[in-house]
Amino acid sequence: MNCSVHCRCRDSTLESTMKQYYFKHLSIMGAAYRPDIQNFDIKSDYMSFLGIFAPILHNIALVSCELSDGRNHTITSLLNGVDHGMYTALDVKCTKKETIIWDIPSWHTSFNIFVSDNCNVTTYSQLVVPMNMWIMDIDAGGEHVMRTIDLSYTLNTLSLALAGSRSKFIPQKWSNAYMCSVTLLSFKDNWLEDFNCIITLTKRLDTLNLEGNVMTRFPKCLLDSKYVFLNYLSLAHNRIQDLSPMYDLPGNNGVPDINIINLSYNDISEVHSLRDMGRLKILDLSHNKIHEISGNAFVSLKYLNTLLLGNNRLFKLDLQMLLPSSNLEKLDVSHNYILSVNEGNIVNISKSTLELDLQYNRLSNPPLKDCRKLLLTNTNLKILSAYNPYLCDCSFIGFESCMKWLDEQNKSSAKHVFQDLNQMKCSSPPSNKGITIRDLNFHRYCVVLEDCPPSCTCYLQERDILKVNCSSRRFLEMPVIIPNLTNVYTVLYLDHNPLQSLNYQPYLSRLSEIYIDNCLLTTVMPSAIAALKNIRVMTLHNNLLQKLPTSTRNITLEKATNITLHNNRWACSCESLWLPRWISRHKAVLWKPGNILCDYFQKPLEDVSEADLNCKSWSAMDNFLTVILFVLSTVATVILFFCYNTDICAIVYSKLGIEFNSRLLYGDQYCPFDILISYGQDNYKWVVDTLVPYLEKNPGGYRVCLNHREFPSSDCVLETLPTAVRLSRSAILVLSKEFLQKEWCMLEVRVAIQRLLLVGSKLLIICMDKVNVDELSPELRAYIHTHHYLRYDEHDFWVKLDLFLPRKLIRNSEPVVQDSSLAAGGDCASKSIDKCEENEGTDCTEAL
């Protein structure tokens, strides 16, 4: 057979040639999901379509060309030398994107297979596919190759694969194509934005591959068409986000007939309730962005046996959502972020073997814990769960029991269920990191992490001994919380820490043993020792303890088997005489009670008696010191009272309402006025607006004598003074610096003091300013040194004022004043006015 210089030609059997291209197309046909198509025989689609002609057509001319010259080549030139009447297969590979010019007429019946790889396929007008073209496979044939192809005569086309063009849509002219024999359609790696089912499809179509395009929505026509019968539909490597045509929604009519749907490597984020997908068996949703799956998403998929959800963003897995799909055989949720698995009713998920892939997630615990409850012997469950960050603590006790129970049922049952059991390793705690789970004995020893104090180690031994090891952790205080496990023997190690106090914590009552030796303990709280009354072992040796709480004397540690108290600084005193008796009572459980020494006598504490401490008698020196201390205390109290009696009386009066000798030396109680007020003109407003209303504020108030109010007809203060003094029980003198600077006023003060003392009335002085006592007159200075006076700027001024005012009296009538002295005093009045004018007497107009 003569052949082109660029090609190799040979005769080949039809079966081997068809087998060659069958296996080439296996990946397009979804062989990874269809192990049943791995074998090729005479009954396969690539042979059966020939029908009765298959045995007759023995040979075919196989022309293989490899072009690397960068030139244009016609198909006729490549087939030069091949008998035109012989069935021919042309397979061309280009290395420099050579151009293949299609010049084969549509009536050519012996050109049956055309395969082009990386060649630019073009034509002079239209690329009309011959009627007897069985296989046409053009990969990277140029961006316009799809729009130039004419499928009007493709009645016997078995496989049509066009890849690598830049077409966005299927050409409208293909709507007239009726490919009644086609079993494989592939438009992968193009720029298709949608697939509108323009080509008339038949029941012979086995595979429709639309991978590697830019579609964002599931093609609705593939689910609603009455003529779509597919074994494999691939929409992988697109940009699909919208699955609404697959959902159980109004308008989605009909039941599609598709066995396998590949939706991997898309942008799907959510999956809701899917419609009835007929005989759908395999659904691949892997390598998407799915983070949410509704609970009834797969209820309608009654024939589903494989569900692939790996490499998504799932955080939880509820196996309940798969219960309606009782035929499920494989569930792949590997490479997600799953933290836990809801394993409820797992035995009802599948009637046959179920393979559950949970590898490369974030599980801290295996998916199964209670094998007896799940009755795993009644189902062929296979689980892959390695490469998870397992937290190998005491929660694995249930899983270990599950493994043992499975092994008891069958020697290999555990490995049969957990098929990668030998690859399941611990990630934490650090002590178990990297260890295979099967190599650990959680019943004998396991780590407890929940509520374990920071920097401590908590572990469970033999399932009933909880040990909390906080030794040498530099604790300054007691841990606030420790693991709370029921029906366990709890041991707490706190030794070799700088603890100073054994304080109460709620967990103390749960402890069976506590080790708190070699610390810096100086105090044991009463509530703490009360909570430890059921303790079995307690070590308190090598501390700084001087005493135990007094309440300890009434506590008997009935369950104790070992207590240590030696090497402390036990004090010997009469108050702690109960401690030797307590030690004697617990001598059987104390470690070397003879080593518990009194720090003062350096003798065993149990041997210290009352005679050693002389607790019963008082010495003469003790009595003498007691008397001296009492006398000194009494003298100090008296001195303080005399020095600060005013303040003391004021405080007692304000707090308790008790008066001390403050109202004894007042004038006759039958005087018509209680208080006579003397003041300067600069204090007029304060006296009239504040002081007088305060004194007369209620019906039982004081009767106040004011010169301008009680003697309005007199202008001579000296003339009215004797009468005013005689008619008042007491007097208030309001002093200010300006008042004291007036000589006339000073004369008035001296006369007032002499008059008040003469008649036995009480004089109360109120200083409005900071008055220098040394600048006062001798009489006034002597009075202030021997009597009380008030300062207006004191914070308790009004309380002290109430304290030193005369006692209030109950009267039935207003005072009647008959000023007879003024009637005969007109001459004096004129003299007084003259004198006031000479001495600026306007400041003294309200004197006594």
RODO-910007 format. One record per residue (C-alpha): residue number from 1; x, y, z. Coordinates in steps of 0.02 Angstrom, whole numbers. Layout:
 seq   east  north     up
 NUM      X      Y      Z
...
//
This chain:
 seq   east  north     up
   1      0      0      0
   2     75    164    -59
   3     59    304     71
   4     97    489     92
   5    273    531    150
   6    200    606    309
   7     99    454    356
   8    108    270    397
   9    -19    155    319
  10    -66    -20    368
  11   -209   -140    362
  12   -296   -172    526
  13   -442   -276    579
  14   -601   -180    606
  15   -621   -247    781
  16   -446   -194    840
  17   -466    -22    761
  18   -634      8    843
  19   -564    -58   1006
  20   -420     66    995
  21   -536    215    982
  22   -657    141   1109
  23   -524    140   1242
  24   -469    314   1191
  25   -645    376   1225
  26   -668    285   1391
  27   -623    439   1493
  28   -751    540   1394
  29   -881    406   1427
  30   -855    414   1616
  31   -761    251   1639
  32   -715    303   1817
  33   -899    284   1862
  34   -935    137   1747
  35   -822    -12   1777
  36   -937   -117   1668
  37   -876    -31   1508
  38   -694    -72   1536
  39   -706   -227   1426
  40   -728   -221   1237
  41   -816   -356   1138
  42   -922   -379    985
  43  -1075   -327   1083
  44  -1009   -155   1127
  45  -1085     -2   1047
  46   -932     25    937
  47   -966   -141    853
  48  -1149   -177    875
  49  -1203    -24    774
  50  -1136   -111    616
  51  -1265   -247    641
  52  -1255   -389    518
  53  -1111   -305    424
  54   -990   -322    569
  55   -933   -499    523
  56   -916   -452    340
  57   -809   -296    366
  58   -647   -378    417
  59   -512   -252    374
  60   -490    -64    374
  61   -346     44    312
  62   -269    136    460
  63   -174    293    409
  64    -73    378    548
  65      6    546    510
  66    121    656    614
  67    142    830    540
  68    280    947    594
  69    319   1051    439
  70    199   1192    477
  71    115   1180    306
  72    -61   1154    242
  73   -115    978    196
  74   -273    915    115
  75   -354    756    174
  76   -347    689     -4
  77   -157    711     -6
  78   -140    621    159
  79   -245    476     94
  80   -146    467    -68
  81   -111    287   -113
  82   -256    215    -15
  83   -386    120   -111
  84   -541    226   -121
  85   -651     75   -106
  86   -573     19     58
  87   -638     74    228
  88   -515    203    294
  89   -466    279    462
  90   -360    438    464
  91   -272    487    626
  92   -174    651    614
  93    -65    733    747
  94      9    905    723
  95    154    979    820
  96    155   1154    742
  97    -30   1181    721
  98    -28   1130    540
  99   -186   1159    438
 100   -291   1013    374
 101   -401   1060    228
 102   -560    958    218
 103   -588    912     36
 104   -686    751     55
 105   -856    752    -32
 106  -1013    708     65
 107  -1047    554    -42
 108   -881    474      2
 109   -931    311     89
 110   -762    233    126
 111   -693    374    237
 112   -753    310    405
 113   -642    375    545
 114   -561    546    561
 115   -459    593    714
 116   -365    757    725
 117   -258    817    870
 118   -196    997    878
 119   -224   1026    693
 120   -313   1177    622
 121   -457   1098    524
 122   -534   1206    390
 123   -624   1191    223
 124   -654   1287     66
 125   -840   1307     99
 126   -928   1188    219
 127   -857   1039    312
 128   -990    913    266
 129   -974    755    367
 130   -998    603    255
 131  -1145    490    288
 132  -1035    343    331
 133   -917    436    450
 134   -919    324    603
 135   -801    421    716
 136   -755    604    704
 137   -640    666    842
 138   -567    841    818
 139   -466    909    964
 140   -407   1092    957
 141   -464   1106    776
 142   -477   1295    778
 143   -599   1420    846
 144   -716   1413    696
 145   -717   1227    664
 146   -886   1197    748
 147   -980   1327    645
 148   -909   1258    481
 149   -963   1077    511
 150  -1120   1017    424
 151  -1206    866    503
 152  -1346    848    378
 153  -1292    674    320
 154  -1227    595    480
 155  -1344    448    486
 156  -1212    322    533
 157  -1103    429    646
 158  -1063    333    802
 159   -953    460    895
 160   -938    647    872
 161   -809    736    982
 162   -767    919    950
 163   -652    998   1079
 164   -545   1153   1095
 165   -644   1277    990
 166   -708   1445   1051
 167   -890   1422   1006
 168  -1013   1492   1133
 169  -1167   1403   1065
 170  -1211   1248    965
 171  -1238   1303    782
 172  -1420   1329    741
 173  -1398   1238    575
 174  -1373   1076    669
 175  -1558   1074    710
 176  -1588    978    549
 177  -1463    844    598
 178  -1535    676    640
 179  -1397    570    713
 180  -1492    410    736
 181  -1337    304    769
 182  -1235    418    881
 183  -1186    349   1052
 184  -1056    479   1103
 185  -1069    668   1090
 186   -929    768   1165
 187   -910    957   1159
 188   -786    973   1300
 189   -661   1114   1325
 190   -755   1241   1220
 191   -833   1407   1270
 192  -1013   1348   1273
 193  -1123   1458   1382
 194  -1276   1345   1364
 195  -1333   1184   1284
 196  -1506   1196   1207
 197  -1527   1021   1137
 198  -1533   1079    955
 199  -1471    910    896
 200  -1605    778    885
 201  -1553    644   1009
 202  -1607    463   1009
 203  -1611    319   1130
 204  -1445    257   1063
 205  -1354    406   1140
 206  -1251    340   1284
 207  -1138    486   1331
 208  -1154    675   1322
 209   -995    760   1380
 210  -1002    950   1404
 211   -849    967   1517
 212   -735   1118   1519
 213   -858   1249   1459
 214   -923   1409   1542
 215  -1103   1362   1579
 216  -1175   1436   1739
 217  -1342   1343   1739
 218  -1391   1162   1721
 219  -1464   1138   1545
 220  -1650   1121   1574
 221  -1684   1035   1408
 222  -1585    882   1460
 223  -1708    847   1601
 224  -1871    891   1514
 225  -1841    814   1343
 226  -1933    654   1304
 227  -1791    597   1191
 228  -1645    606   1313
 229  -1590    435   1371
 230  -1413    447   1439
 231  -1301    332   1535
 232  -1174    469   1567
 233  -1194    658   1571
 234  -1042    762   1615
 235  -1050    947   1655
 236   -888    949   1753
 237   -766   1094   1749
 238   -898   1224   1710
 239   -957   1372   1814
 240  -1127   1304   1862
 241  -1208   1385   2012
 242  -1392   1365   1971
 243  -1467   1191   1994
 244  -1647   1249   1988
 245  -1691   1136   1838
 246  -1647    988   1949
 247  -1755   1047   2094
 248  -1931    991   2135
 249  -2012   1153   2076
 250  -2170   1196   1979
 251  -2135   1189   1793
 252  -2004   1053   1806
 253  -2107    917   1723
 254  -2060    746   1666
 255  -1942    617   1736
 256  -1770    618   1652
 257  -1686    456   1604
 258  -1503    481   1654
 259  -1396    355   1747
 260  -1244    460   1793
 261  -1227    648   1814
 262  -1055    724   1840
 263  -1063    901   1912
 264   -889    905   1988
 265   -776   1058   1981
 266   -914   1189   1974
 267   -969   1333   2085
 268  -1117   1251   2172
 269  -1139   1313   2351
 270  -1308   1242   2405
 271  -1411   1088   2366
 272  -1598   1088   2397
 273  -1736    962   2366
 274  -1701    874   2201
 275  -1839    817   2084
 276  -1871    637   2035
 277  -1720    597   1926
 278  -1786    428   1868
 279  -1651    295   1863
 280  -1511    410   1921
 281  -1384    302   2010
 282  -1227    408   2024
 283  -1220    593   2066
 284  -1050    678   2076
 285  -1051    846   2166
 286   -870    843   2219
 287   -748    989   2205
 288   -881   1122   2224
 289   -915   1252   2359
 290  -1060   1164   2443
 291  -1084   1218   2623
 292  -1268   1180   2646
 293  -1375   1029   2601
 294  -1559   1032   2646
 295  -1628    886   2745
 296  -1738    823   2602
 297  -1614    854   2461
 298  -1603    673   2405
 299  -1774    607   2456
 300  -1833    584   2277
 301  -1677    493   2217
 302  -1741    318   2253
 303  -1614    228   2144
 304  -1461    327   2196
 305  -1318    213   2247
 306  -1167    330   2236
 307  -1159    508   2303
 308   -995    601   2291
 309   -979    758   2397
 310   -792    764   2424
 311   -687    923   2419
 312   -827   1040   2471
 313   -856   1152   2621
 314   -971   1046   2728
 315   -957   1067   2915
 316  -1082    935   2970
 317  -1150    772   2903
 318  -1323    712   2949
 319  -1342    535   2887
 320  -1529    548   2918
 321  -1547    646   2756
 322  -1496    489   2660
 323  -1623    371   2738
 324  -1747    374   2592
 325  -1607    319   2476
 326  -1601    142   2540
 327  -1498     84   2390
 328  -1351    196   2432
 329  -1188    101   2419
 330  -1057    237   2422
 331  -1052    406   2506
 332   -894    510   2486
 333   -880    665   2596
 334   -690    667   2607
 335   -588    829   2604
 336   -722    933   2690
 337   -728   1024   2856
 338   -843    902   2946
 339   -828    913   3135
 340   -953    780   3184
 341  -1066    648   3109
 342  -1246    617   3160
 343  -1244    429   3155
 344  -1427    399   3200
 345  -1508    248   3117
 346  -1355    216   3011
 347  -1408     36   2986
 348  -1562     92   2891
 349  -1467    194   2763
 350  -1422     51   2649
 351  -1493   -121   2618
 352  -1328   -178   2545
 353  -1147   -132   2571
 354  -1117     50   2614
 355   -946    130   2593
 356   -929    292   2690
 357   -775    397   2654
 358   -736    525   2790
 359   -551    547   2761
 360   -467    717   2772
 361   -600    805   2875
 362   -593    885   3047
 363   -665    744   3150
 364   -601    739   3328
 365   -691    575   3361
 366   -728    423   3251
 367   -904    418   3175
 368   -962    267   3277
 369   -960    242   3464
 370  -1098    120   3512
 371  -1089    -32   3399
 372  -1214   -134   3498
 373  -1346      1   3479
 374  -1313     17   3292
 375  -1312   -172   3264
 376  -1170   -163   3141
 377  -1169   -350   3118
 378  -1329   -333   3017
 379  -1255   -219   2884
 380  -1099   -223   2777
 381  -1035    -53   2827
 382   -864      5   2768
 383   -790    165   2836
 384   -636    261   2783
 385   -596    391   2916
 386   -407    409   2924
 387   -314    575   2912
 388   -426    667   3033
 389   -362    769   3182
 390   -419    643   3312
 391   -421    702   3492
 392   -373    543   3580
 393   -445    573   3753
 394   -563    472   3860
 395   -704    496   3735
 396   -620    355   3636
 397   -668    228   3769
 398   -834    200   3680
 399   -747    179   3512
 400   -624     55   3587
 401   -770    -43   3659
 402   -848    -40   3487
 403   -689   -113   3410
 404   -678   -249   3541
 405   -860   -294   3518
 406   -837   -305   3330
 407   -685   -417   3351
 408   -785   -530   3465
 409   -915   -552   3329
 410   -782   -591   3200
 411   -594   -588   3212
 412   -582   -463   3069
 413   -745   -368   3093
 414   -662   -210   3157
 415   -546   -198   3007
 416   -689   -245   2894
 417   -791    -96   2954
 418   -648     28   2978
 419   -547    -19   2828
 420   -409    107   2861
 421   -400     74   3048
 422   -211     57   3042
 423   -197    232   2967
 424   -306    316   3099
 425   -185    415   3207
 426   -198    538   3350
 427   -163    723   3326
 428   -182    772   3508
 429   -151    777   3653
 430     38    795   3630
 431     71    636   3727
 432    -26    534   3598
 433     17    631   3440
 434     63    519   3294
 435     13    358   3382
 436   -105    240   3292
 437   -272    229   3381
 438   -265     39   3378
 439   -103     45   3478
 440   -181    137   3626
 441   -275     58   3770
 442   -404    187   3822
 443   -480     74   3953
 444   -315     68   4045
 445   -259    247   4018
 446   -339    395   3932
 447   -320    583   3938
 448   -462    694   4001
 449   -461    867   3921
 450   -629    940   3967
 451   -617   1057   4120
 452   -436   1008   4148
 453   -344   1157   4228
 454   -219   1246   4115
 455    -45   1170   4116
 456   -110   1018   4212
 457   -125    839   4152
 458   -288    746   4180
 459   -307    563   4139
 460   -417    416   4181
 461   -345    249   4234
 462   -439     85   4225
 463   -596    187   4185
 464   -628    228   4370
 465   -475    325   4433
 466   -464    507   4382
 467   -295    588   4414
 468   -270    775   4400
 469    -83    811   4402
 470    -43    994   4438
 471    122    962   4526
 472    262   1090   4503
 473    156   1206   4394
 474    193   1366   4494
 475     13   1384   4549
 476    -17   1529   4668
 477   -199   1483   4697
 478   -305   1327   4697
 479   -374   1275   4526
 480   -551   1338   4501
 481   -615   1182   4415
 482   -564   1003   4378
 483   -650    868   4272
 484   -813    809   4346
 485   -837    625   4309
 486   -965    517   4397
 487   -923    359   4490
 488   -736    385   4485
 489   -599    391   4616
 490   -526    567   4600
 491   -346    611   4645
 492   -277    789   4642
 493    -89    826   4644
 494    -44   1004   4697
 495    124    971   4778
 496    279   1078   4746
 497    181   1236   4706
 498    198   1407   4794
 499     23   1393   4866
 500     -6   1490   5027
 501   -186   1447   5065
 502   -295   1293   5050
 503   -459   1376   5000
 504   -629   1301   4972
 505   -673   1242   4798
 506   -831   1145   4752
 507   -732    996   4688
 508   -649    965   4858
 509   -796    860   4916
 510   -771    745   4765
 511   -588    711   4801
 512   -529    545   4867
 513   -345    596   4878
 514   -261    766   4883
 515    -73    795   4882
 516    -28    972   4933
 517    140    944   5018
 518    301   1042   4989
 519    210   1205   4961
 520    206   1369   5060
 521     41   1338   5149
 522      9   1451   5298
 523   -181   1441   5304
 524   -313   1307   5289
 525   -489   1379   5273
 526   -625   1302   5383
 527   -739   1273   5233
 528   -598   1181   5144
 529   -564   1060   5286
 530   -752   1032   5305
 531   -765    986   5120
 532   -624    860   5141
 533   -707    761   5279
 534   -722    608   5165
 535   -542    615   5104
 536   -439    456   5104
 537   -264    524   5076
 538   -210    702   5119
 539    -28    759   5124
 540      9    926   5207
 541    190    897   5260
 542    334   1015   5221
 543    231   1174   5230
 544    223   1327   5344
 545     65   1283   5439
 546     51   1344   5619
 547   -126   1288   5655
 548   -280   1207   5584
 549   -453   1288   5590
 550   -535   1270   5760
 551   -684   1185   5675
 552   -569   1039   5635
 553   -583    979   5816
 554   -762    920   5777
 555   -714    832   5615
 556   -662    650   5613
 557   -588    588   5449
 558   -671    418   5456
 559   -621    363   5281
 560   -440    422   5292
 561   -301    297   5269
 562   -150    412   5259
 563   -126    591   5324
 564     39    684   5337
 565     65    840   5445
 566    250    835   5489
 567    381    968   5450
 568    269   1117   5483
 569    279   1260   5610
 570    145   1202   5729
 571    110   1331   5866
 572     87   1278   6047
 573    -47   1380   6136
 574   -191   1357   6252
 575   -311   1389   6106
 576   -239   1242   6009
 577   -239   1114   6147
 578   -373   1020   6050
 579   -246    980   5913
 580   -145    852   6016
 581   -308    764   6057
 582   -358    768   5872
 583   -190    694   5826
 584   -212    556   5953
 585   -384    520   5880
 586   -310    500   5706
 587   -147    420   5758
 588   -184    261   5660
 589   -189    353   5492
 590    -56    486   5525
 591    115    456   5450
 592    240    458   5595
 593    137    562   5718
 594    292    577   5827
 595    369    690   5693
 596    229    819   5709
 597    325    938   5822
 598    279   1092   5922
 599    384   1232   5847
 600    419   1313   6017
 601    457   1161   6124
 602    521   1051   5982
 603    428    903   6054
 604    291    795   5979
 605    130    893   5974
 606     31    747   6043
 607    137    756   6203
 608    103    941   6238
 609    -11    962   6390
 610    -96   1104   6485
 611     42   1098   6614
 612    172   1137   6479
 613     76   1293   6430
 614     15   1344   6606
 615   -158   1376   6538
 616   -259   1367   6703
 617   -183   1501   6821
 618   -150   1686   6809
 619     12   1757   6880
 620     24   1915   6987
 621    113   2001   6846
 622    -33   1963   6730
 623   -156   2038   6855
 624    -46   2192   6880
 625    -29   2221   6693
 626   -216   2202   6673
 627   -253   2335   6806
 628   -123   2455   6735
 629   -197   2433   6561
 630   -373   2469   6627
 631   -319   2626   6720
 632   -223   2694   6572
 633   -371   2662   6459
 634   -490   2753   6577
 635   -376   2904   6595
 636   -352   2916   6407
 637   -540   2908   6382
 638   -571   3049   6508
 639   -436   3159   6431
 640   -508   3133   6258
 641   -682   3175   6318
 642   -629   3339   6402
 643   -524   3391   6252
 644   -654   3349   6121
 645   -814   3350   6223
 646   -899   3471   6105
 647   -868   3361   5954
 648   -910   3205   6051
 649  -1072   3278   6117
 650  -1119   3338   5943
 651  -1087   3167   5865
 652  -1185   3077   6001
 653  -1327   3202   5987
 654  -1334   3192   5796
 655  -1327   3001   5791
 656  -1419   2948   5948
 657  -1513   3104   6007
 658  -1431   3097   6181
 659  -1380   3261   6267
 660  -1237   3284   6393
 661  -1246   3435   6515
 662  -1273   3557   6374
 663  -1432   3641   6436
 664  -1405   3666   6626
 665  -1343   3843   6650
 666  -1483   3944   6571
 667  -1587   4085   6643
 668  -1757   4083   6723
 669  -1877   3973   6627
 670  -2015   4102   6656
 671  -1927   4235   6550
 672  -2036   4287   6402
 673  -1891   4263   6277
 674  -1782   4111   6251
 675  -1640   4188   6151
 676  -1572   4365   6132
 677  -1471   4390   5972
 678  -1334   4522   5954
 679  -1253   4550   5785
 680  -1170   4677   5673
 681  -1244   4759   5522
 682  -1135   4653   5406
 683  -1221   4496   5473
 684  -1397   4568   5468
 685  -1453   4472   5314
 686  -1388   4304   5378
 687  -1469   4329   5549
 688  -1638   4385   5484
 689  -1650   4266   5334
 690  -1565   4110   5402
 691  -1536   4105   5590
 692  -1701   4178   5653
 693  -1812   4071   5538
 694  -1713   3917   5589
 695  -1744   3953   5775
 696  -1929   3996   5751
 697  -1964   3866   5616
 698  -2107   3772   5704
 699  -2242   3807   5834
 700  -2132   3734   5968
 701  -1985   3842   5915
 702  -1887   3970   6013
 703  -1947   4147   6052
 704  -1812   4261   5987
 705  -1781   4438   6051
 706  -1719   4562   5919
 707  -1691   4745   5965
 708  -1769   4819   5807
 709  -1920   4706   5821
 710  -1956   4701   6009
 711  -1908   4883   6049
 712  -1951   4978   5891
 713  -1978   5144   5984
 714  -1803   5152   6053
 715  -1645   5204   5963
 716  -1528   5190   6112
 717  -1459   5015   6126
 718  -1382   5040   6298
 719  -1548   5092   6370
 720  -1638   4934   6308
 721  -1496   4815   6348
 722  -1536   4782   6533
 723  -1718   4750   6492
 724  -1677   4633   6346
 725  -1552   4536   6451
 726  -1671   4522   6596
 727  -1812   4458   6485
 728  -1706   4323   6394
 729  -1650   4152   6455
 730  -1493   4153   6344
 731  -1405   4256   6215
 732  -1314   4228   6049
 733  -1173   4343   6002
 734  -1129   4342   5815
 735   -949   4398   5795
 736   -860   4453   5638
 737   -701   4548   5604
 738   -797   4704   5557
 739   -903   4690   5715
 740   -750   4681   5826
 741   -667   4830   5743
 742   -801   4951   5808
 743   -765   5019   5982
 744   -946   5054   6017
 745   -986   4874   5977
 746   -844   4813   6089
 747   -918   4917   6229
 748  -1084   4838   6194
 749  -1007   4663   6201
 750   -926   4697   6369
 751  -1087   4762   6441
 752  -1184   4614   6369
 753  -1064   4486   6442
 754  -1068   4568   6613
 755  -1257   4579   6611
 756  -1279   4399   6554
 757  -1161   4330   6684
 758  -1240   4439   6817
 759  -1413   4367   6789
 760  -1348   4190   6762
 761  -1397   4177   6578
 762  -1300   4075   6449
 763  -1200   4166   6314
 764  -1164   4071   6152
 765  -1037   4150   6032
 766  -1043   4116   5844
 767   -889   4166   5745
 768   -930   4203   5563
 769   -747   4233   5514
 770   -581   4165   5569
 771   -559   4275   5723
 772   -389   4289   5807
 773   -425   4256   5990
 774   -269   4353   6045
 775   -341   4513   5970
 776   -500   4507   6076
 777   -532   4604   6234
 778   -477   4523   6397
 779   -655   4488   6452
 780   -706   4409   6286
 781   -543   4312   6271
 782   -565   4242   6446
 783   -743   4191   6408
 784   -697   4102   6246
 785   -556   4008   6335
 786   -677   3944   6468
 787   -837   3919   6369
 788   -899   3847   6206
 789   -906   3945   6046
 790   -957   3892   5872
 791   -879   3922   5702
 792   -999   3945   5558
 793   -882   3856   5437
 794   -890   3692   5537
 795   -973   3550   5442
 796  -1086   3506   5592
 797  -1124   3686   5641
 798  -1313   3666   5651
 799  -1302   3504   5752
 800  -1190   3589   5882
 801  -1304   3741   5884
 802  -1453   3631   5927
 803  -1349   3548   6062
 804  -1305   3710   6156
 805  -1469   3804   6140
 806  -1587   3808   6293
 807  -1719   3676   6308
 808  -1881   3722   6223
 809  -2027   3771   6336
 810  -2214   3759   6304
 811  -2303   3928   6326
 812  -2485   3972   6305
 813  -2469   4158   6262
 814  -2357   4281   6171
 815  -2232   4382   6275
 816  -2287   4555   6334
 817  -2150   4682   6352
 818  -2181   4845   6445
 819  -2037   4960   6404
 820  -2050   5081   6550
 821  -1867   5120   6546
 822  -1883   5193   6374
 823  -2019   5311   6431
 824  -1899   5400   6546
 825  -1751   5385   6434
 826  -1779   5514   6303
 827  -1627   5615   6358
 828  -1519   5460   6351
 829  -1589   5417   6183
 830  -1530   5579   6108
 831  -1359   5555   6185
 832  -1351   5380   6118
 833  -1393   5437   5943
 834  -1259   5570   5950
 835  -1134   5443   6011
 836  -1180   5319   5875
 837  -1157   5453   5744
 838   -986   5495   5814
 839   -931   5313   5810
 840  -1016   5264   5647
 841  -1150   5180   5750
 842  -1241   5122   5594
 843  -1147   4959   5612
 844  -1214   4933   5787
 845  -1396   4974   5761
 846  -1447   4796   5797
 847  -1343   4778   5956
 848  -1418   4712   6114
//
